[in-house]
Amino acid sequence: RKTASSTHCPYKGDASYWSVLPAAQAGKDAMWAYEQPFDEMIEIRDHGAFYPSKVTIEAKPA
């Protein structure tokens, strides 16, 4: 779920944040992405990143 949090990077632009549900304290603002990065960084548009201290991502074979 998108939160009201945001940060600004002088190289990439403004980042938006999302919380992982259930939104326990550890899941708050666990992911961020640059929805409208500066033109020089357009490659990162709509790609998310996670704080490793807030989430664990596991892949299991189908």
KAUR-V846295 format. One record per residue. N is the residue number from 1. RES is the residue in one small letter. SS is DSSP state (hx for helix, st for strand, lp for the rest). OMEGA is omega in whole degrees, -180 to 180 (NA if undefined). Layout:
# KAUR-V846295
n:N res:RES ss:SS omega:OMEGA
n:N res:RES ss:SS omega:OMEGA
This chain:
# KAUR-V846295
n:1 res:r ss:lp omega:-180
n:2 res:k ss:st omega:179
n:3 res:t ss:st omega:179
n:4 res:a ss:st omega:-178
n:5 res:s ss:st omega:175
n:6 res:s ss:st omega:174
n:7 res:t ss:st omega:180
n:8 res:h ss:st omega:174
n:9 res:c ss:st omega:-179
n:10 res:p ss:lp omega:-179
n:11 res:y ss:lp omega:-174
n:12 res:k ss:lp omega:-178
n:13 res:g ss:st omega:-177
n:14 res:d ss:st omega:178
n:15 res:a ss:st omega:173
n:16 res:s ss:st omega:-176
n:17 res:y ss:st omega:177
n:18 res:w ss:st omega:175
n:19 res:s ss:lp omega:178
n:20 res:v ss:lp omega:-180
n:21 res:l ss:lp omega:-2
n:22 res:p ss:lp omega:-173
n:23 res:a ss:lp omega:173
n:24 res:a ss:lp omega:-178
n:25 res:q ss:hx omega:-179
n:26 res:a ss:hx omega:-178
n:27 res:g ss:hx omega:-178
n:28 res:k ss:lp omega:180
n:29 res:d ss:lp omega:-177
n:30 res:a ss:lp omega:-179
n:31 res:m ss:st omega:174
n:32 res:w ss:st omega:179
n:33 res:a ss:st omega:176
n:34 res:y ss:st omega:-178
n:35 res:e ss:lp omega:179
n:36 res:q ss:lp omega:-179
n:37 res:p ss:lp omega:175
n:38 res:f ss:lp omega:-177
n:39 res:d ss:hx omega:-178
n:40 res:e ss:hx omega:-178
n:41 res:m ss:hx omega:-174
n:42 res:i ss:hx omega:-179
n:43 res:e ss:hx omega:-178
n:44 res:i ss:hx omega:-179
n:45 res:r ss:st omega:176
n:46 res:d ss:lp omega:172
n:47 res:h ss:lp omega:-178
n:48 res:g ss:st omega:175
n:49 res:a ss:st omega:-177
n:50 res:f ss:st omega:171
n:51 res:y ss:lp omega:-179
n:52 res:p ss:lp omega:178
n:53 res:s ss:lp omega:-176
n:54 res:k ss:lp omega:-179
n:55 res:v ss:lp omega:171
n:56 res:t ss:lp omega:180
n:57 res:i ss:lp omega:-179
n:58 res:e ss:lp omega:175
n:59 res:a ss:lp omega:178
n:60 res:k ss:lp omega:179
n:61 res:p ss:lp omega:180
n:62 res:a ss:lp omega:NA
